[in-house]
Amino acid sequence: MSPIFLSSEIKMMLDQLKDGIYIANKNGVTLWINQTSEKQLGVKRKDIIGKTADELEARNLFTPSVTKIVLKKRKTISKAQTSKGIQYLATGSLIELEETGEEYVIVHVKDISEMVKNAFKLKKAETLMSQYWNEIQKMKSEKRVETGEKRLIGTSDAHNEVMDLLRRVANFDATILLQGETGVGKSVFAKEVHVLSDRRNQPFVQVNCGALPANLIESELFGYKKGAFTGANSRGKTGLIEEASGGTLFLDEIGEFPLELQPKLLQFLQDKSFLPIGSTVLQHSDTRIITATNQDLLQLVKEKRFREDLYYRLNVIPIEILSLKERREDILPLAHHFLQTYNYKYQRNVVLSKEVQPFFYRYNWPGNIRELENLIERLVITVRQEKILENDLPYHMLKTDDEPASLGAEEEELQGKSLSEYLDSIERKMILRAYSKYKSTRKMAEKLGLTQSAVVRRMKKYDIS
């Protein structure tokens, strides 16, 4: 019953193979197996020759039967099989002898149980690696917040109050409106909310509403379908709201948002749905919205330049970012932070001399953190020595009419005091003088260039009542 192409020499060679060889005729009848197949099946050759593929499958010797599949589909087939609890990869091919036209199925059977075990171990290792990676990212994020490895630098009460509020609201999806002067770092605070939230591993997308032409904002935010308008991308465009799905969309300069598009933004804030340009089907996106402005939105509402209903939707959690002149304690820590940043960038080792630090403290910084950062970068690049001295500072920092106090009478007090203590004493005297003169926190705030709440905090700090 052995195939005519199998000589005794070929059979002897096939018996030496570590893989099983199974041969059947066009009717699926077993013609021959090698010694490895005997071990794989747990049977003797003489007991299996003459048995059909159906019979072998019924006895669970090989399941499924590759021979049957090859004869049916008439092409080479590979299947994972199980026999006696061991996993194999069986590859069957249909061959035809040129001399006789007879067809045979030859199946090569390889033990892959060890390979499967290794694949399982690899998959398990990959899963563990993924879990460890996510845990490490989480720990890094938590450590950054706990240890001060952060983008937001500050030690003032005002800064700490804002940071405390950010932590409390980060995991709530209510909209946040960041308010403050130009340059106070509203975009950095927005990113901090994102990092502190459960959305930290999802996209953070930032849009400057004042930098985009009004006719582009709609397509950029909401996207469009192909053929929506002349000049549109033939494949359409995904809007930034959809790109930020699962994460956060930060709309900076929200006061510049076009009035005619405000109802569309309002709809998204209400039910997370939006209509791409050229589409008739509403889309939904799980995107958190944070906005920022340096304008008085209520005044814009009164002037009919901003929708009142949108204002209240955006203003669920208002957060005021104070200017540097309202939190002077943060000026020097920020200056040192930027020195570290730009010393590293430009391979320098520049420091602030003690003589210039009071100038940094008393200057009002109309450009806020942005102005401070730009000045530090310029000084790191341009100073010849490793200390920033008084003559390195711009003239407007040295000659200013808005000094909080004259340093002449206080210079003697510097002896034996740290800079922080010295600056606190100057600030306390300013507050005392203003209180003695005006007796009103509102008037004091107006004259000192602070907010009323900042004046109250400083009076509490210095025990002035």
GUKOLLO-64258 format. One record per atom (N, C-alpha, C): x, y, z. Coordinates in pm, whole numbers, plus 50000, padded with zeros to 5 digits. Layout:
N
XYZ/...
This chain:
465
500834987950000/500005000050000/500865012650000/502155010650020/503075021850023/503155028349886/503215041949877/503295048849748/504515044149670/504365043849539/505425038549454/506665047349456/506495060449493/507655069449493/508485068049620/508015060049715/508755058349839/509615045749831/510865047349799/511775035949800/512195033149943/512805021849966/513255018250101/514285028350152/515125033550060/516125043450101/515465056450147/514445060950075/513735073350113/513025071550246/512385059750263/511695057150390/512685057750507/513885052150484/514905052050589/515305066350627/515445074850525/515815088750552/514685096150624/513445093950582/512305100650645/512135096350790/512535083750819/512425078950957/513425085851050/514455092250994/515455099051077/515045113451113/513995118351048/513565132151073/512955133651212/513155145751272/512545148551403/511085152651390/510665156151269/509275159851245/508535148151184/507215148051207/506395137251154/506105138851006/506025127650934/505635127550793/504465117850778/503375122850720/502155114850701/501775115650554/501485104150492/501125103850350/499805096650332/498895103050255/497585096850226/497315097950077/496395089450026/496035090249884/494905100149864/494405101149739/493375111149706/492055108549776/491895096649834/490665093449908/490835095450059/492005100450099/492235102950240/492645090650317/493025079950247/493435067550314/494925068550347/495275065250471/496665065950515/497495055450443/498605059950381/499495050850309/500775047950386/501255058150459/502525056050529/502745067550627/503435064450741/503895074650835/505305071150878/506085081150915/507445078150962/507435075351112/508615072151166/508705068151306/508335079551401/508675091951363/508305103351449/506795104551459/506075102151347/504615102551351/504065091751444/504705080151446/504265069651538/504305074651683/505405081551716/505535086851852/504505097951877/504315106551777/503355117551792/501945112351816/501565101851739/500205096451748/500045086051857/501155080551899/501085069951999/500545056951943/500835054351816/500355042051750/501485035851669/501285023351632/502235016651544/501835019251399/502845019451314/502615021951172/501615012051113/501764999351147/500914989051090/499454990651131/499224997351247/497844998951295/497145010951233/497885019651166/497265031851112/497195031750961/498105024350896/498065023650750/496755017150707/496095023450610/494805018750562/493625025750627/493875033450734/492795040850799/492565054050726/491305058250721/490965070850653/491165082750746/491215094550684/491345106850763/490175108650857/488965104450813/487775105350899/487955096751024/488505084551003/488685075451116/489705080951216/490795086551163/491815092151251/491295104251329/490485112351261/489905124151326/488925119851434/488145109151403/487175104151501/487865098751626/489075093351608/489835088051721/490655099051791/490485111651747/491195123151804/492715121751794/493155114651691/494595113551671/495165126651616/494455132651520/494805145951471/493515153851452/493385165151522/492195173451512/492605188051495/492135194851387/491335189451276/492225182051176/491585174951084/492325167250985/492775176250870/494085178450862/494635186550753/494435179550619/494525166350620/494355158650495/493005161650432/491945161550511/490595164150459/490505178350401/491095187950470/491025201950425/491785203650294/492975197550284/493775198650162/493035192550043/492415180750064/491685174349955/490475182649912/489865189650007/488695197749975/489085210749904/490105217549956/490475230749901/491545229749792/492195217949784/493195215249682/494315225849680/494785229049798/495925238149811/496635235349943/497825240649956/498615238550078/497945245350196/497825238150306/497135243050425/498005240450548/498055250250640/498725248450770/497705250150881/497715240850976/496765241351087/497455237251216/497065243651324/497515239151456/496665227151495/497305216551541/496595204351578/496995200251719/496135192051778/496425186551910/496295171451904/497315164651954/497275150051961/497915145652092/497165137852170/497655132952299/498065144552390/497345155952377/497615167452461/498805175852417/499425172252304/500575179752254/500165187852132/500685200052122/500325208852011/501325207451897/500765206551775/501585205051655/501155215351551/502075218151459/501735225851340/501835216351222/500685213651160/500635204251047/500465212050918/501365209650822/501295216150691/501125205450585/499975205750517/499675195650416/499705201250276/500225193350182/500285197550041/499785186349952/499185190149840/498695180549741/499735179349630/500195166949603/501165164949494/500595155149392/501035156649269/500585147749161/501815142149090/501875128949077/502995122549007/502825124048857/503875128848791/503795130948646/503605117848570/504265107148618/504215094448544/502825088248542/502145088748656/500855081548669/499665090748684/499895103348720/498785112448746/498145110248881/498695101148960/498145098449093/498375110549186/497385113249273/497475124349368/497685118949510/498495126149585/498765122349723/498765134949810/498455132849937/498585143650036/499765140250127/500715149350133/501855147750224/501755158450333/501755153850458/501605163050572/502885162850655/503435174750676/504615176350762/504125181250898/504445173851006/503905176751139/505045180351234/505015192851287/506095197651375/505555200051515/506275195051615/505915197151755/506205211851791/505135219251823/505315233551855/504935236552000/504815226352081/504385228452220/505365237652295/506685235652273/507675244152339/507585258452286/507355259552155/507225272652093/506005280052148/504905272652166/503685278652221/503915283352363/504635275152442/504935279052580/505745291852582/506755292452493/507585304452488/506795316652442/505895314452346/505045325452298/504145330452410/503635321052489/502775324752602/503585332852705/504815328052731/505675335252824/505985349252772/506245350152641/506545363052581/505355372452591/504165367052563/502945375152572/502735379952715/502965370852809/502815374452950/503825385252989/505055383752938/506085393652966/505725407252906/505175407052784/504775419552719/503655426352798/502715418252848/501615423652929/502155429953057/503085422753122/503685428053244/504465440853216/505195440953103/505955452953067/505025464753046/503885462252981/502905472852958/502355477953091/502075468453183/501565472453315/502615480553391/503885475753385/504965482853454/505155496753395/505075497653262/505235510653195/504165520453240/502905515853241/501815524553284/501985528753429/502455519253512/502645522353654/503775532453673/504845530553595/505975539953603/505555553953561/504755554753452/504275567853407/503415574353514/502575566153579/501715571453685/502555576353802/503565568253840/504435572053951/505235584553920/505695585553794/506425597553753/505565609953767/504315608553722/503385619853728/503145623953872/502925613653960/502665616554101/503895622454167/505075616854133/506305621754193/506565636154152/506285639254026/506495652853977/505685662854057/504455659054092/503595667954169/504055668954313/504485657354372/504845657054513/506185663554541/507155661754452/508525666054481/508885679454420/508005684954339/508315697754278/508995696654144/509095684454092/509635682753957/508515686553860/508405699653835/507195704353769/507485716353681/506495719753601/506595731353514/506225744153588/505405743053692/504895754753762/505735757453886/506425768753885/507335772253993/506715783454074/506735782054206/506225792754291/506155788554436/506325798454524/506245795854668/505235804854737/504675814254663/503755823954725/502445817354765/501755823654858/500435818654899/499495818254780/499555828554695/498655829054579/498905817254486/500185814254462/500525802954375/500055789854437/500305788154566/499915775654633/498405773854635/497675784854649/496205783854646/495715779154510/496315784554403/495925780354268/496255765654246/497455761454289/497855747454272/496925738154348/496535742154467/495605733954546/494265732554474/493805743554415/492535743154342/492665734354218/493785735254147/493995726854028/493895712054064/494525708254174/494505694154215/493095689554247/492315698554307/490955694654348/490005693354230/490235700954124/489275700854012/489745692653893/490995687853896/491585681553777/490765669853724/490215661653812/489525649553767/488025651553745/487585663853756/486195666953721/486185672953580/485225668953499/485225673253359/484565686853336/484255693953444/483665707353429/484665716553358/484135726053280/485005735253208/485715744753305/486935748253270/487745757253351/488055769753268/487895781353330/488235793953266/489415800153341/490575800453276/491765806453335/491835821053295/491945829853395/491955844153369/493235850253423/493785859553349/495005866153395/495645874153283/496585882553322/497255891153225/498065882853125/498435889253016/499305882852918/500635879052983/501085866852956/502395862653003/502435856253139/501275854153205/501305848153339/501415832953334/501335827053214/501515812653202/500225804753203/499165810453148/497865803553150/497925790153078/498675789452968/498745776852894/499465766052975/500435770253056/501155760553140/500245755353251/499415764253306/498445759853407/497425750353345/497015753053221/496065744153153/496665730253135/497935729953093/498615716953076/498745709853210/498935717453317/499055711353450/497755704553490/496625710753460/495325704353489/495245691053415/495655691053289/495615678753208/496505667953270/497715671753310/498665662053366/498175656553500/497505664853578/496995660553708/495745651753695/495115651853579/493845644653561/494075630353513/492985622653511/493045608953459/493225608753307/493145620253244/493305621153098/494775623153058/495685622453153/497085626453129/497745618853015/497325606352990/497965598352884/497265599752750/496285608652743/495565611352619/496005624952564/495555628752443/496085640952381/495755653752458/496695663052455/496455676852500/496645685552376/495555691552330/495585699352206/495335713952240/496215722752193/496115737052224/495805745052098/494845754152110/494445762651999/494445777152047/495135785851974/495105800052004/494035806451915/492895809651975/491765814851897/492095828251833/493035835651892/493395848651836/494365847751720/494975835951702/495975834451597/495395828651469/494165823451476/493535817451358/492545827151295/492565828551163/491525836651097/490145830951128/489165839751140/487805835451176/487265824851080/487625826050952/487075816550854/487735802850859/488795801450939/489465788550952/489145781251082/488675788751181/488465782651313/487465771251307/486365773151231/485345762751226/485905749751170/486615750451058/487145738150997/488245732051083/489035740351152/490105735151237/489535727951359/488515733851420/487955727951542/487035716151514/486135718051419/485075708151398/485325698851279/486315702151195/486615693651081/485595695150969/485815687750860/484865688250749/484915675250670/483835672750596/483755660950510/484335664350373/484725654050299/485295656450167/484285663550077/484795673150002/483935680849912/483075691049982/483385694150109/482535703350185/482575717550128/483715721450072/483815734850014/484985735049917/485035745249835/486095746649736/487445747849805/488395739749761/489725740049819/489895730749937/488825723749974/488905714550087/489715702250049/490355696250147/491095683850125/490135673250072/490535666149968/489645656449904/489265645049997/490055642950103/489745632150198/489015637250322/488745650250325/488135655850444/489185658750550/488755663550666/489685667150773/489065664350909/489845658050996/489425655751134/489655668551213/488635673051285/488755685151365/489545682851492/490025693851552/490835692851673/490035687651791/488725690351792/487885684951900/487925669751898/487855664051778/487905649451766/489315644151793/490325651451749/491705647151774/492015646751923/491365655351999/491605655852144/490705646252221/489955637852151/489025628752217/489725620352323/489125619852441/489715612652554/490665621352634/491055632852576/491995641652642/491415655452665/492235665652640/491875679452673/492105688552553/491145697352528/491305707852427/491395721252499/492515728252482/492735741152547/492535752252446/491525760552469/491205771852381/491735784652445/492905788952399/493505801252451/492895813252380/492895824652449/492305837052397/490865834652351/490075828752438/488695825252403/487855837752374/488275849352424/487565861652396/487575865452249/488505859552172/488595862152028/487785852251946/487085843052012/486325832851939/485185839651862/485055836851732/484055843851650/482635842451705/481925853551710/480575853651766/479645844051692/479805843251558/478895834951479/479115819951502/480285816251556/480555802051583/480315798151728/480025807951811/479835805051953/478675795551982/477555796151906/476485786151930/476955771851907/477845769851810/478345756451780/479215751251894/480045760151951/480855756252066/479965753652187/478945761852203/478005760052314/477325746452307/476925742452186/476285729352170/477225718152214/478495719252176/479435708752215/479595708252366/479655719852430/479785720152575/478575714152644/477405715352581/476175710352642/476025695252631/476335689452514/476075675052496/477215667552427/478395673852417/479565667352357/479355663552210/478425670052143/478165666852002/478525678851915/478885675951790/479215686551695/478965681551554/478845691051463/478545687851324/479705692651237/480495683351180/481565687551089/480975694950968/481725703950910/481265711250792/480955701250680/479795702850618/479415694050508/478795680950551/478605678950682/478015666450731/476615669050785/475785658850778/474435659750836/474295650450955/475405644150994/475375634551105/476175640051223/475525641351338/476205646251457/477275636351501/478415641551540/479475633151597/479655636651743/480185627251819/480405629351961/481885627451994/482355634852092/483755633752132/483875636252282/484545626952350/484775628252494/485995637052518/485795650052503/486905659552513/486615669752622/487585671752711/487435682052813/487885695452756/487155706052791/487485719452742/488025728052856/489185733952833/489745744152922/489965756652837/489575768152889/489745780552813/490555790652895/491055800752827/491835811152895/491615824452824/491735835152900/491585848552842/492295858852928/492725869652865/493235881252939/492245892852929/491065889952876/490025900152861/488945898552967/488155908952984/486995908553073/485805903352993/485525890353005/484465884352924/483095890252956/482875893753082/481575899753117/481385912953044/482465920553030/482365933052956/482065930252809/482685919652755/482395915752616/480935911552602/480395905152705/478975901252703/478105913752697/478445923852778/477685936352780/477745943452645/478895941952578/479075948352448/478535939852333/477875928752366/477285919552267/478345913252176/479565912052228/480635905752150/480905891552196/480195887352301/480355873752352/479015869352409/478635857052377/477325852052421/477315849752572/476245854352634/476125852952779/476015838252819/475205830352742/475045816252778/476355808652764/477165812052665/478465805552649/479405809452763/479335822152802/480175826752913/479935818453038/478665816253071/478365808553193/478755793853179/478695788553056/479135774753033/480645773353053/481375783653013/482835783153025/483305786153166/482515793653240/482925799053368/482505790353486/482385777253463/481985768253573/483025768653684/484305767553647/485385768453746/486335779653702/486115791853750/487025802853714/488275802353802/489435804053742/490685804253817/491485816553774/491795825053869/492565837153839/494045834453861/494845836853757/496295835653768/496845849753790/497385852353907/497835865753940/499105869453864/499285882453845/500485887553779/501675886453874/502875887853819/504075886853903/504135897854008/503655909653976/503715920454075/502765917754191/501815908554173/500895904854280/501365892654359/502455886754315/503045875354388/504575876054373/505125886754430/506545889454412/507435878454469/506915870854566/507715859954623/508125849754518/507385849154407/507675839054304/508695843754201/509055856654204/509925861954099/511305855354101/511945855154217/513295849554223/513325834354202/512395826654261/512375812254228/512205809654078/511365817654014/511195816153869/512475819953794/513115830753839/514365835053774/515425824053784/515555817953901/516535807153919/516175795053835/514885792253823/514445780953739/514825783353593/514595795453544/514945798453404/516455798653384/517185802753487/518645802153478/519115787753459/518545778653535/518895764453520/518585759653378/517405763453331/516965758953199/517905763653089/518225776653090/519025782252981/520525780153000/520975778453123/522365774253144/522595760553081/521635751753100/521745738353040/521685739052888/520765747252838/520595748252693/521835753952625/522425764252685/523545771152620/524905767552682/524915757352767/526175752452826/526925763652898/526195770752986/526805781353066/526535778753213/527095787453300/526915785853444/526695799553508/525725806753455/525455820553497/524545820553620/524825829553715/523985830953835/523635845753854/522615848153938/522255861753975/523125866154091/523755877654079/524495883054193/523505888454296/523935889554420/523045894654525/522605908854497/523495916754434/523175930854413/522025932954316/521775923354225/520705925454126/519375919354170/519405910754270/518155903954308/517055913554355/517385924154432/516325933654467/515695940554346/516485942854241/515915948954120/514875939754056/515175926754057/514205917154004/512935917454089/513115918254219/511965917654309/511055929754295/511645941754284/510805953754289/510265957954152/510845952654045/510345955853911/508955949653892/508055956753823/506655952453814/506365941953707/507295939253617/507145928853516/505805929553441/505615940053361/504345941153286/504115929553190/505195923253144/505055911553057/505015898453133/505075899553267/504955888053356/506015877353331/505635864553343/506605853653337/507295853253201/506555856453096/507155856252962/508295866452953/508065878353009/509115888653008/510315884153091/510045878353208/511125873653295/511945862753226/511265853153165/511975842253097/512825847552982/512255856652902/513005862152789/514235869852835/514085877252945/515235884852998/516335875253044/515955864853118/516955855353167/517685848753050/516945844752947/517595838352832/518595848052768/518185860652753/519075870452692/520335872552776/520155873252909/521315875352996/522265863452995/521715851352995/522565839352991/523425839452865/522855844152756/523585844452628/524615855652623/524265867452678/525075879452651/526085883152759/525855879552887/526815883952989/528165877152967/529245884852989/530585879552967/531055870853084/530675875053205/531115868053324/530055857753366/530275851353478/529325841153524/528315846653623/528415859453657/527445865853746/526745876953671/525415877553690/524635888553632/524745900353727/525325911353679/525565923153762/524575934253728/524615944853808/523665955853789/523755961953651/524965963653600/525105969953468/524715960753353/524385948253383/523875939153280/522365940753259/521695946953357/520235947953351/519815959253258/518645958053196/518135968853110/517825981353193/517945992853130/517786005653200/516436006753270/515366001753206/514036003453265/513865995753395/514725985953422/514645978853549/515375986453660/516345994653620/517136002053719/516496015253756/515866021753661/515236034753685/513746033253666/513046030853774/511596028853765/510896037253869/509746042353833/508966050753924/508056042654014/507986029353991/507036021554070/507746012454169/508886017354228/509556009454329/508696008654453/508575996954514/507745995754632/508336002754753/509666004854756/510266011954868/511666016354828/512146027154889/513516031454864/514466022254939/515536018454873/516466009254937/517526016455021/517636029855004/518706036955073/518716034955222/517586037255289/517516036355434/517596022155484/517266012655396/517205998755441/518495990955415/519465997155345/520645989355306/521375983655427/521375991355540/522055986455659/521395973955714/520065972655689/519345961255743/519705948255672/520385949055559/520725937055483/521715928255559/522525934755647/523525927155720/522855916555808/523305904155793/522795893355877/521465887655835/520885892655726/519585887755680/519735880555547/518875870455529/518805864255396/518055873755304/518215871555175/517525880155078/516015879355098/515505867255124/514065865555142/513565873655262/514335873255373/513945880955492/514005895955464/515035900155391/515185914255358/514035919255272/513665911355171/512585915255082/511245915255155/511065905655247/509835905455327/509715918055411/510865922555466/510815934555550/510445946755468/510945947455344/510575958555256/509075958155227/508575946255193/507155945055159/506285948455279/506675943955399/505885946755520/505795961855545/506915968755525/506905983255545/505985990155444/506005985255321/505105990855219/503655989255260/503305977055303/501925974255342/501535982855462/502435984055560/502155992255679/501926006855642/502796012055554/502646026055513/501326028355441/501006019155351/499756020555277/498556019555370/498636010455467/497516008755561/497346021255647/498486026555693/498436038655776/497846050455699/498106050855570/497666062255489/496226060855443/495826048655401/494526047255333/493456040255417/493836031655509/492886024655596/491826016655520/492066014055394/491086006855311/491855997255220/491485984455227/492195974655142/491945977254994/490775982654962/490495985754822/491425996754772/491576007454853/492446018554814/493906014254814/494276005954913/495646000754919/495975992854792/495025984454752/495235976154632/495435984854509/494635995354501/494716004454386/496086011254379/496586015854494/497846023154496/499076014054483/498956001954536/500085992654532/500135984354405/499075985354324/499045977554201/498785962854226/498025959854332/497675946054366/496175944354359/495725931854365/494295929554382/493975930954530/492705933254560/492295934854699/492575922154779/492335910454716/492585897854786/494065896054816/494945900954726/496385900054750/496795908654868/496195920554880/496485929354994/496065922655124/494865916655124/494365909855245/495305898455285/495775890855187/496685879855217/497985884855279/498515895755226/499775900955279/499585906855419/498455913355444/498185918555578/498115907155679/497505896155636/497415884355723/498805878455745/499605877855638/500955872255647/501815880055746/501705893655743/502555901955827/501845906355956/500705900155984/499965902856108/499665917656124/499135923556016/498775937656018/497255938656026/496765945456125/495305946656139/494945960056201/
